[in-house]
Structure formats: C-alpha cells, structure tokens
Amino acid sequence: YNLTLTNTGNLTDSFSLSLAGNSWPTTLSATSVGPLAPGEAATVAIEVAIPAGAMAGATDHVVVTATSLSDDRQEGTAHLTTAGAVRGLALVAPVTAQTDEPGAVVRYNLILTNTGNLTDSFSLTLAGNSWPTTLSATSLGPLAPGETATAAIEVTIPTGAMAGATDHVVVTATSLSDATRVGNMTLTTSASPQEEEEQRYSLFLPQLRR
C-alpha cells in the first residue's frame, strides 16, 4: 500500500508512524516522516505478507497512525484491509434444452460471472457431444470481480436424425489462474418429427347438361 501524509499545519513538522491491530506480518518503509513544510506531502509504503496457509477469503486489518512530533494530540489514521485471493466462477444458461427439426441449428446463450475477488480469465471447452457443436469463443476475460460475459453455442441437428434422438454436450469453464476452479453444465438437444407436407386433393365433378 502507498500512503500519502500531508502536513496541513502552518508550521514545519515531522511525524511518527505506527501500526496496530494486524495479525499478518506487516512492515512500514519508514517509522517517521519529515520535516515537512506546511502543505508538503510524503509517501510511505506498507507491505502486508499473506501467510502461505491463509484460507481463501481470509482477511487481516491494520490501523496506521501518524502522529505529530510537535503535538501528539494531532494524529491521523488509515485503516487497511488485506484479503486472501479467491478465484471462482458461475456458469448459467437461460435455456439448457431445446427441440427442433433435423437440419436445424439450435443456439444456446451462456452467461459466465467472475465470482472471485480478483480479475480473471476463463477457458471454455466442449465434451461428450456427437452432433456438430461450435463455441463462439474458447475463452472469456479478463473479467473484473462480479463482471459477466456471454458466449453462444450452436448445435446442428443432423438431417438424418431420427425423431426423438437426443445429443448432450458438457460445457466447462475453467479459471486460467486456478485450474481447480471449474464450472460446467449440460445442454440437451433433441430432434423432433419433421412436419409432413400438407397433402392437397382435387375434386372433379361431372358437368350435367340439359
């Protein structure tokens, strides 16, 4: 973290810096700043080391206090919160099953959301299908935390498919930052009976003459 400390007084002053409340290892680049003229600013860096065994989503808080060395009643604080990385995703589709005639192309729309707390990108793959199936994109991202993206899947029902035949495809989304973060869903496409052409009949009546 980079903190900016500004002397808002009307006299040159120096300031001490201290930390409190933290559990994770935290260090200051300097324990004092100054002297600073009125209106002058200085930058201080703070580093927080996230423990290797920290659970995903675990947090730690530290309070940084700057105190005037000329008047210890004058102080300012900053509250910093550090969180362990969380990778996650949600993969949904408004429609997961469709039926159409042989030869038709059926389209599914997928919505992928980054449910983690870090920007991430995701790969998309297909498996298990027999009928021709295509993805509009093989990867999505980068997506900020909470951001969504869409992709389309098109399934072609073979012209020779029997009525009632079905095909399943499993769509898998995987975090490119953590391959253990996976979401998947199954889409089912069925062939319906082809509509028979309407048969037309002509009726001929004999003409009667007097």
N, C-alpha and C positions, 0 to 999 in steps of 0.2 A: 504494500500500500504506500502511496505517496501523500503525505500530509503537508499542507501549507500553513505556516504560522505567520501572522502579521501583527506587528506592533501597532496597535490602534491608539496608543497613548500619545502624549505630546512631548515626551522625553525619551532619550535613548535608553534602551533597557535590554536585559538578557533574560532568558527563560530556561527553567529546568523542565525536563520531560520524564514522565514515569508511566509505568504500565501496571494494571491491576485487573484481577478477575479472570485471567486466562488460565487454561489447563494445558493447552498445546504449546510447544516451545515457540516463543515469540521474542524477537530482538529488535532493538532500535539502532538506527545508524548513528545516532548521537544522543547523549543524555542531556545536552544543553545546547541552546541556540543563542547567538548574539555575540557582541552587542548589535542591536538593530535600531536604526534611526526611526523616528516617527514615520509611520506609513510603510516602512521597509518590511519585506517578507523573506522567509527562508523555507526551504523544503526539507522534510525529514522522511526517511524511508523506514517502513516497518515490514519485517518478514515473519510470516507465520508458517511453521512446518507442520503439515498434516501428518499425523502418525501413520506409519505403514499399516497398522492394524485397525485403523479407524473404519467404522461401518459406513457404508454408503449413506449419505444424507446426514451424517453426524455433524454437529456444529460446535464452534467454540467462539466465545465472546471475549473481547479485551477492551478495556477502557484506557484511553491515552489521555493523560492530563499534562497540560502546560501551565507552569506557574511563574509569575514574575519574580525575579530575584531581588527586585527593589521593593515589592509589596506583595507578600504571599497571599493577600486577600484577592488578588487579581489572577484568575485562572480560567482556563477553558478546557473543555473535554471533547473527545471524539469517541464514538462507540463503533467498533469494527466487529463484523461477524463473518467468520470463515466457515464454509460448508464443504464437506467431502463430496466428490463428484458422484452424480447419479446419472446413469445412462438408462434410457427407457424409450419405448415407443408404443403407440396404439395403432392398429390397422383395422379399419372397418370398411364395409361396403353397404350402401343403402339397399341393394338387391344382391342376393347371393345365389339365386336360382332362376332360370328362365327357360321357356319352351318356345320353339319356333320350327318352321318347316325345314326339311333338308335343303341345303344350298344357301340358307340364310346365314348372315353374320350377326352374332349376338354380342352386345357391348356391355361391359361391367365397368363401373367407376369406383376406384379405390380412394380412400382418404387416409393418409398417414400423418400422425401427430407425434412430434418430439415431446415426450413426457419427462425427459431428463432436465437437469438444471444447467447443462452445458450445450453449446451449439454442436450439432452432429449431422452427419450424412448417413444415408441408408441405402443398401443394395436391395434389389427386388429380383426374385427368381421364381421360376415355374417348375412344377414337377407333377408327375402322375397322369398327365393328360395323354389321350390318344388322338383326339381331334386337333386340327391345326389351331394353335393358340399363340397370340402375339401380345407383347407388352409395349406400351407407348414409351416407356423409359425403364432402363435397368438400374437406375439409381436416382435418389431424390435428395436434395440438400445442396449446400448446408442449410439446416433449419435451426433457428434460434429456439430456446426453451418455450414450449407452448405453441410454436408455429406449425402450420399444417401445409401439406402439399398433396396434389392429386395425380393419379395415373390411371390410364384406361387399359382394359384387357379386352381383346376381341377373340371370340371363338367362332370358327367356321364349322357349321354342321355339314358333314359330307352329304353330297347329293344322293348317295345310295343308302343313307342311314335308315334303318327300319323304324317304323312308328313306335314310340316309347323307348327307343335307345337313349342311353344317357352317357355323359362323359364328365369326369371330375378333374379339376385342376387345383392343386395346392399352391397358393401364393405365399411366399415367405419374404418378410422384410427383416434385414439384419443391420444392426449398428456397425458402421465402419470403424468405430472407436473401441467397441467391445463386442466381439463376436458371440458372447453369451447372451446378449440382449436381442431376442428374436420375437417376432410376431408372425402368426400365419392364419390363413383362413382358406376354406374350401369353397369353390364355386362349382355349381352343378348346372349343366346344360342338357336339355332333353329335346329329342326330335318328335314333332307332332305329326299326325297323319296329313299327307298332302291333300288339299282340297280337290275333289274331283270336279272336272269341268261340268258345268250345267249342261244337261242333255236337252237339245231342242227338238221338238217334234212338229211336223206339219200335218195338218188335217185337210184332206181334199174331199169336197162334197160334190156329188154329181149335179150337173145342171139339168133342170127339168124344163122342158119347153111344151107349150100347148099348141 
